[in-house]
Structures are given as structure tokens and as C-alpha cells.
Amino acid sequence: MELFEWGSNPWGQETLVRISWDLLYLAFWGGIAFILFHVVYAIVWLPKLARANGGGEAEAGGASVPARILRHTSAARFFHWVMAAAMIALLITGFFPIVGIQFPWVTIHWISGVLLTISILYHIVHATFFLDFWSIWILPADLREAWQRVRHQMGQEAGAIRKHGKYPLDHKLYHLAVTIAGLAVIGTGIVMMARIDGALWPRNPYLLSDATWGLMYVLHGFGSVLFVTLTLTHIYFAIRPEKLWITRSMIFGYVDRDRYLEHHDPQRWVVSRDSTEG
């Protein structure tokens, strides 16, 4: 399997062109393999972990918790679904022609990229100034909890595992991967738009050297194929029966009291009696 594709410029010099499309198939089948692995893991190991952790029962003392807890504001849900639509459009227009499904894709692709960029900029402002910014980032407490879970799975005594806050570690790891891949495809995609004729700018393929253009395409390709795996696994977890309550919260905004107490530590995700959407 090749990682990169190389070509020659008009002067006969070997230059980097893009990633090898072998990586697209690797990303797709790697995602499928992970899903199959997790299905087996969920059948064999998750029941044992649930028993070791007390079965995931809801904690007592939930009388002060509201019946419905806001998990995602309407603004956050709007961002999520706009970003999801833009990402699906980008994956279809970016990779379907490569596997032989041809259609006029360039205009749809760059418009979807602009929409993705605007939605990400909006999310950065919204998350920084209107949400709990640090709730989605990996903190030392998450690493300690992860080490406890690893020890439990290895059959070692590690004490009671504390329930997580608003977002568990796997959600935070996914968010980090999406952040890295997103910055790669957006940053390079903006530069690559110089190679097409736009409504507000002329085409300029000589903006960068051949070597630099090759680097742009490689970074864009790596981020894009990573999104193939991320999208597959995200859809898989979204439709798993035990995760549907999280998916519903991204549609309706709320989780109920029982789910909150079952999965979350009230001291790590603090809600009030009047937890309503503002």
C-alpha cells in the first residue's frame, strides 16, 4: 500500500501530488473493522463492566434534580446538524468521484466547505463565550478515570469508578479527533479554493509552488480520510440502543432525570432545579 502519489512538474522534477487513495479504502474498512470489534466488545465485556461498576444504577438523592435537564441548547443543536449536513456533502462530493460515481461535484464541494467553515467559526464563538468551554476537553480527572477502567478490564482492583461529567472521555477523544481533522481540511481547503474560479475571486494555480500545493493536498487528504472513519463510527454509536438517549438529546435538547443520574456525577455536571433552555 502506498501512502502518497508522486508526479513530475514541467521541468521533470518529482513532486508530491496527494495522498494515495489506498488510504481512503483503509479508512473505510478500518472504520468497519472497529464497528465489528465494538459489537463483540459490547456483547462480551460491557455486561461485566456494568456489574463491576454496580450496574450503572441511578444514584439516590435526585429529588433536587429537575425532571428534564438541558444537555444541548437550540444554538448547539443547530450547529451540529448544519455541520453534519456540510460534512456529509463534502464526503460525497469529495470521494464518490474517486470510486467511479461521476457528477458535477466541484461547486457543491466548495460551497459545502464554506458552510462548514462558517459553522465551525460560529461554534468556536458560541462555545467560548456562551457554553462551558472546558466541559468537552480532556482533563486530568478523565485520565485517572480512564486508567481505572483499564485496570478494571484487566481484572485488577482499582476502586469504584466515578461517573463522568457532562461528556465522557470517549466523547472528548472524538471531539479532539474531529477538531484536528477539521482544522486540517478547513485550513487547506481555503487555500485550495485559489485553484478554482469563484464568484468573488479569479483562479490562481500559481499562488504556491508545486511542492507546497502537494503538501496542501496531502494534509487535506489525510484530514478527509480521517473523517470517513470518524463519520462511520459516529453514526454507529448514534444508533446503538443504549446510546439513543444521547442522540435524542441532540434532537430535542433534553435528557430525563433518570438518565442523568444513571450516567452522570451531579458533582461533575452540576444542574439546578430550574435547568431550562435560555
C-alpha positions in Angstrom: 0.0 0.0 0.0 1.3 3.4 -1.0 0.9 6.5 1.3 1.5 9.2 -1.4 1.1 9.8 -5.1 4.0 11.5 -6.9 4.2 13.2 -10.2 6.6 15.3 -12.4 6.4 19.0 -12.9 7.2 20.6 -16.4 10.9 20.6 -15.5 11.0 16.9 -14.8 11.2 17.2 -11.1 9.4 14.7 -8.9 6.8 16.4 -6.8 4.3 15.3 -4.2 0.7 15.2 -5.6 -1.7 13.9 -3.0 -2.2 11.0 -0.6 -2.7 7.6 -2.1 -6.3 6.7 -2.5 -5.4 3.4 -0.9 -5.8 5.3 2.4 -9.5 6.0 1.5 -10.2 2.3 1.4 -8.1 1.8 4.6 -10.1 4.4 6.4 -13.4 2.9 5.3 -12.6 -0.7 6.1 -10.8 0.4 9.3 -14.0 2.0 10.5 -16.0 -1.1 9.6 -13.5 -3.3 11.5 -13.7 -1.0 14.6 -17.5 -1.2 14.5 -17.4 -5.1 14.3 -14.9 -5.2 17.1 -17.0 -2.9 19.3 -20.1 -5.1 18.6 -18.2 -8.1 20.0 -16.8 -6.0 22.9 -20.3 -4.7 23.8 -21.7 -8.3 23.9 -18.8 -9.9 25.8 -17.3 -7.1 28.0 -19.8 -4.4 28.7 -22.1 -6.5 30.9 -19.1 -7.5 33.0 -18.0 -3.8 33.4 -21.6 -2.9 34.3 -21.7 -5.5 37.1 -18.2 -4.4 38.3 -19.4 -0.8 38.4 -22.6 -1.5 40.2 -24.8 -1.9 37.1 -24.9 1.8 36.3 -27.8 2.4 38.7 -29.2 5.9 39.2 -27.9 7.5 42.4 -30.2 8.3 45.2 -31.0 11.8 46.2 -32.2 13.0 42.9 -35.2 15.0 44.3 -33.4 18.2 43.7 -32.7 17.4 40.1 -35.2 18.7 37.5 -37.3 16.2 35.6 -35.6 17.4 32.3 -32.0 18.5 32.1 -30.9 20.7 29.2 -27.9 18.9 27.5 -27.7 20.8 24.2 -29.1 24.3 23.6 -31.0 25.1 20.4 -28.0 27.0 19.1 -25.7 24.0 19.8 -28.1 21.6 18.0 -28.4 24.0 15.1 -24.6 24.0 14.7 -24.4 20.2 15.0 -26.9 19.5 12.2 -25.6 22.2 9.9 -22.1 20.8 10.3 -23.3 17.3 9.8 -25.1 18.2 6.5 -22.0 20.1 5.3 -19.7 17.2 6.2 -21.9 14.6 4.5 -22.0 16.7 1.4 -18.2 17.1 1.5 -17.6 13.4 1.8 -20.0 12.6 -1.0 -18.6 15.2 -3.4 -15.0 14.5 -2.4 -14.9 10.7 -2.6 -17.7 9.4 -4.8 -15.9 10.6 -8.0 -12.8 8.7 -6.8 -14.7 5.4 -6.6 -16.3 6.0 -10.0 -19.5 7.8 -9.3 -19.2 10.9 -11.5 -21.3 14.1 -11.3 -20.6 17.9 -11.3 -19.2 18.0 -7.8 -16.7 20.9 -7.6 -19.2 23.7 -6.9 -21.2 21.7 -4.4 -17.9 20.7 -2.7 -16.5 24.2 -2.2 -19.9 25.7 -1.1 -20.2 22.9 1.5 -16.7 23.7 2.6 -17.5 27.3 3.1 -20.7 26.3 5.0 -18.6 24.0 7.2 -16.0 26.8 7.9 -18.7 29.3 8.8 -20.4 26.8 11.1 -17.1 26.0 12.9 -16.3 29.7 13.4 -19.8 30.1 14.8 -19.3 27.2 17.1 -15.9 28.5 18.4 -17.5 31.8 19.4 -20.6 30.1 20.9 -18.7 27.5 22.9 -16.1 30.0 24.1 -18.5 32.7 25.4 -21.8 31.0 25.9 -21.1 27.4 27.0 -18.9 25.6 29.5 -15.8 25.7 27.3 -13.8 23.2 29.3 -16.5 20.5 29.6 -15.6 18.9 26.3 -11.8 19.0 26.7 -9.7 16.2 28.2 -8.7 17.0 31.8 -6.6 15.1 34.4 -9.7 13.6 36.1 -10.6 12.0 32.8 -7.2 10.3 32.5 -7.5 9.0 36.1 -10.9 7.6 35.3 -9.6 6.0 32.1 -6.7 4.3 34.0 -9.3 3.0 36.5 -11.3 1.5 33.7 -8.3 -0.1 32.1 -7.4 -1.7 35.4 -11.0 -3.0 35.8 -10.9 -4.6 32.4 -7.6 -6.3 33.3 -9.2 -7.7 36.4 -7.3 -5.5 38.8 -8.7 -3.8 41.8 -9.0 0.0 41.1 -11.7 1.1 43.4 -15.1 2.4 42.5 -15.2 4.3 39.2 -16.7 7.7 39.5 -19.3 8.7 37.0 -18.3 11.3 34.4 -19.4 14.8 34.0 -21.4 16.1 31.0 -19.2 14.4 28.5 -17.3 11.1 29.0 -13.8 10.6 27.8 -14.7 8.8 24.6 -16.8 11.9 23.6 -13.9 14.1 24.4 -11.5 12.0 22.4 -13.8 12.0 19.4 -14.2 15.8 19.7 -10.4 16.2 19.7 -10.0 14.0 16.6 -12.7 16.0 14.8 -11.0 19.2 15.8 -7.7 18.1 14.4 -9.2 16.8 11.2 -11.5 19.8 10.8 -8.6 22.3 11.1 -6.6 20.4 8.6 -9.4 20.2 5.9 -10.6 23.8 6.5 -7.2 25.4 6.5 -6.0 23.6 3.4 -9.4 23.8 1.7 -9.4 27.6 2.0 -6.0 27.8 0.3 -7.1 25.2 -2.4 -10.0 27.4 -3.4 -7.4 29.6 -5.2 -7.3 26.8 -7.8 -10.9 27.2 -8.9 -12.9 30.1 -10.4 -15.1 31.6 -7.8 -17.7 34.3 -7.9 -15.5 36.7 -5.9 -12.0 35.6 -7.0 -10.1 34.6 -10.1 -8.4 31.2 -10.4 -4.7 31.4 -9.4 -3.0 28.0 -9.6 0.4 29.7 -9.3 -0.2 31.1 -5.8 2.0 28.4 -4.3 4.9 26.3 -5.6 4.3 22.7 -6.9 5.8 21.3 -3.7 3.6 23.4 -1.4 0.5 22.6 -3.4 1.4 18.9 -2.9 1.6 19.4 0.8 -1.7 21.2 0.9 -3.4 18.3 -0.9 -1.7 15.7 1.3 -2.9 17.5 4.5 -6.4 17.9 3.0 -6.5 14.3 2.1 -5.3 13.0 5.5 -8.0 15.0 7.2 -10.6 13.9 4.8 -10.0 10.2 5.0 -9.9 10.5 8.8 -13.4 12.0 8.6 -14.5 8.8 6.8 -13.7 6.7 9.8 -15.0 9.3 12.2 -18.3 9.6 10.4 -18.8 5.8 10.2 -18.1 5.3 13.9 -20.2 8.4 14.9 -23.3 7.0 13.1 -22.7 3.6 14.6 -22.7 4.9 18.2 -25.6 7.2 17.5 -27.9 4.3 16.6 -26.8 1.9 19.3 -29.8 1.2 21.5 -28.0 2.2 24.8 -26.9 5.5 23.2 -30.2 6.6 21.7 -31.0 8.8 24.7 -27.9 10.8 23.8 -29.0 11.0 20.1 -32.5 12.2 21.2 -30.9 14.9 23.3 -29.2 16.2 20.1 -32.6 16.4 18.5 -34.8 17.7 21.4 -32.1 19.1 23.7 -33.0 17.4 27.0 -32.3 14.2 28.9 -34.5 13.0 31.7 -33.7 12.8 35.4 -33.2 9.0 35.4 -30.7 9.0 32.6 -28.8 11.9 34.1 -28.5 10.2 37.5 -27.6 6.9 35.9 -24.8 8.1 33.8 -23.5 11.4 35.3 -22.0 12.6 38.5 -24.0 15.5 39.8 -20.9 17.0 41.3 -19.1 16.9 37.9 -22.1 18.1 35.9 -24.0 20.5 38.1 -27.6 21.3 37.2 -30.2 23.3 39.1 -33.9 22.8 39.7 -34.7 25.5 37.1 -32.5 23.9 34.4 -34.3 25.2 31.4 -33.2 26.4 28.0 -32.3 30.1 27.8 
